[in-house]
Amino acid sequence: MEIQDRIVENATKQFLQFGIRNVTMDGIATELGISKRTVYENYKDKTELVRQCMEYMFRQHEMKTREVIATSKNVIVVITVFMRVGMQAMNAINPVFFQDMKKFYPAIWKIYHQRNLAQSFQMIEKLLKQGIQEKLFREDINLKIISKLFYEQNNMIMDENIFPRNEFNLPEIFQNLTINFLRGISTNRGIKIIDELMKE
């Protein structure tokens, strides 16, 4: 692995664990066993490093998405795996990371938030169409409306203001919101698959 990749991978790990403001270029260098000068030779400042870390996370997410879609037997399995992976990730991420991104790096946050928004809508609509073709989702659903509802619901699950983590359990929120939402747009066959997956 090249030094640039090692720096980004380690910085991303630290940012997600401790928040961005609490991680220094010195700390990243120490963790990697390299000099601070080496870090600055590859990334001119922390802002550039944060940008590259966001790009790294975006690419990792895209790779995981393609892998899940390619290895899942139907669209309900795909969505269920996405949600479970998402919940595990959110449990592992310090909420301070998102607060720091929005407060100290708003321009970078805006770019990747909008990019994620566009990609998510496209993927959700594609999965809904697939679900209809597989006869797991009802044919009468409005794809545009359901896509937006599904996206916004997922945002709501992650919103600390709505569901503080010291009061709510993420997997339980997932169970009550996402599964009930899926059941609402599913055919009888789809509901049967959902119920079977929930027993696992």
Secondary structure, 3 states (H helix, E strand, C coil): CCHHHHHHHHHHHHHHHHCCCCCCHHHHHHHHCCCHHHHHHHCCCHHHHHHHHHHHHHHHHHHHHHHHHHHCCCHHHHHHHHHHHHHHHHHHCCHHHHHHHHHHCHHHHHHHHHHHHHHHHHHHHHHHHHHHHCCCECCCCCHHHHHHHHHHHHHHHHCCCCCCCCCCCHHHHHHHHHHHHHHHHECHHHHHHHHHHHHC
